[in-house]
């Protein structure tokens, strides 16, 4: 099994981060430094995988931001004539005393949405540069629950509610459910975004 896959499965980092750390010589398996991409380990269950302080410092730079996305902004890459939600993040509108560090412009580098809200949707958008957070929220093995409140107008077709209930619906994001729920209430009523220190 590839070392980077095992590191990701253990929640140490994302596969991309693992590959970067391996290239830089920051990963050790059973005390032996590994610096070759694609390295496989024979016994993933009992192998001890450690990383250097450099890897830990690199990972500490990862940022996760909770943003209340209003209607009219796109979650990720802008489409023609669309404005990305990340443009809403400024030092002036950060929630004071948020659970994370004070905003710095470098924090916007490498942010990607962990989930998606359409341009006509409003709600919690998680932007992160931390592969571990993204995997927990939207990875194929994620069991993070998601909730959507949908307002409709007009009349529902016969059996329409059953169709909605049976749909393969995406699920609401929770890193630490109590912490996030409290933040959602605070952020959506007071400030448009907050940095979350995971």
C-alpha positions, 0 to 999 in steps of 0.5 A: 500500500502506498505510504501517502494513502496510509498517511491519509487514511490515518488522518495525518494529512492529505495524500497531496501533503504526504507526497510533498512531505515525502519529497522533502524527506520529512516522513519516517517509517519505523525510524527510516527516512522515506524520500521517494514518491510512490513508496509502498509499505508492507505492513500498514497496520503495524508500521510506525509513521512519524513526521518531522517538526518541519511537517508539523509546522507546515501543517500548522499553516493550514487555514479553515474559514467558516463563511456565511455565503449570501446569494449571488456568490459562487462557492469556488472558481468563478464562472463568467460574470460571477464573484467567488465567495472568498472575496467576502473575506477581509480583515475588517469583517472577521468575527472578533475573538473568533476561535482562530488567529487574526486574519492575514492575507496569506490565509487566502492562498490555497483555500478551496470549498469543502462542499458547494452552495449554488449561486442562488443559495445562502448558508455555511460555506467551509473554505479550507487549505487543510486536506484533513478537514476537506476529507472529513467533510466531503471525502468518499468515506465522509459521514458528515451530516448536511442539512438543507432548508429549501423554500419552494413556491407553488404547488408540489407535484403528487409524490414530490416530497417522496422524490425529494426525500429519496434523492441522494442529498449532500450532507451539513458540515461538522468538524466538532458539531457543538462548536460549529453549530454555535459558530453558525448561529454567531457568524450568521447573525453577527459577522460574515465569517470566522477563522476556525482553528482545527 
